[in-house]
Structures are given as structure tokens and as C-alpha cells.
Amino acid sequence: MVNKILNIVGWVLFLISSIGFIMSSLGNFWAMFGSIFFLLGCVVFLIPYFIKEN
């Protein structure tokens, strides 16, 4: 259980950093493009943590 919580905390920190990258890349298309895909990748990796297990 502790390992799962640590993984979720790590991914939440990645989400926060990706939001920071998005804010810092305003006005630069390619940096914004990469930042948004980084955010989407973090969200995709978080999905299994929120699906209920049997």
C-alpha cells in the first residue's frame, strides 16, 4: 500500500511540473506541444491507480 501511495505522489509531482512547463512555454508552439504531451502521458500513467481492483 505504501508503494502505491509513493507512486501516486510521484506522478502528481510530475503533473505539477508539467503544468509549470506549460506555463513557462506560453508563446512557444513547440515547447507547448511537448509540455502538453508530457501532461497527457502523466495522466495516462495515472489511470491504472484510479481503476478499482477486484
N, C-alpha and C positions, 0 to 999 in steps of 0.2 A: 504494500500500500504506500509506503514512504517513497519507494522508487517511482511510482506512478505520479505522486504529487510533485516530486522534483522534476520529472519530465514535463509536466504541465507548466510549472513555474518557468522552466527554461524556455518553452515555446511562447509563453506570454511575454517574456522578456524579448524574444525575437520579434514578436508582433509590435511591441513598443518601439523597438529600434527601427523596424520597417516604416512605422508611421513617422518617425524622426527623419528617415531618409527621404520619404515622400515630401515632407515639409521643406527640407533643405534643397530639394531638387525642383521646386516650383520654377517654371520658366525654361527648364532644360528638358526637352522632349525625351531624349534617350535615357537620361538619368531617371526621369519619372517613370518611363516604360519599365526599366529594370526594377525600380522600387516597388511598383505595383505588382509585378510578377513575384517578387520576393514575399510580399504580403500575402498573395494568394497561395503561394507554396506553404507558408507557415500555417495558414488556415486549413489547407488540405491535410497537413500532418496532424493537426489537432482534432480532426473529425473522429478518428477512432476512440479518442478519450471520452467523447460525449455520447457514443453509442452504448446502450445498455448491454451488459453481458448477461448470459443465461444464468 
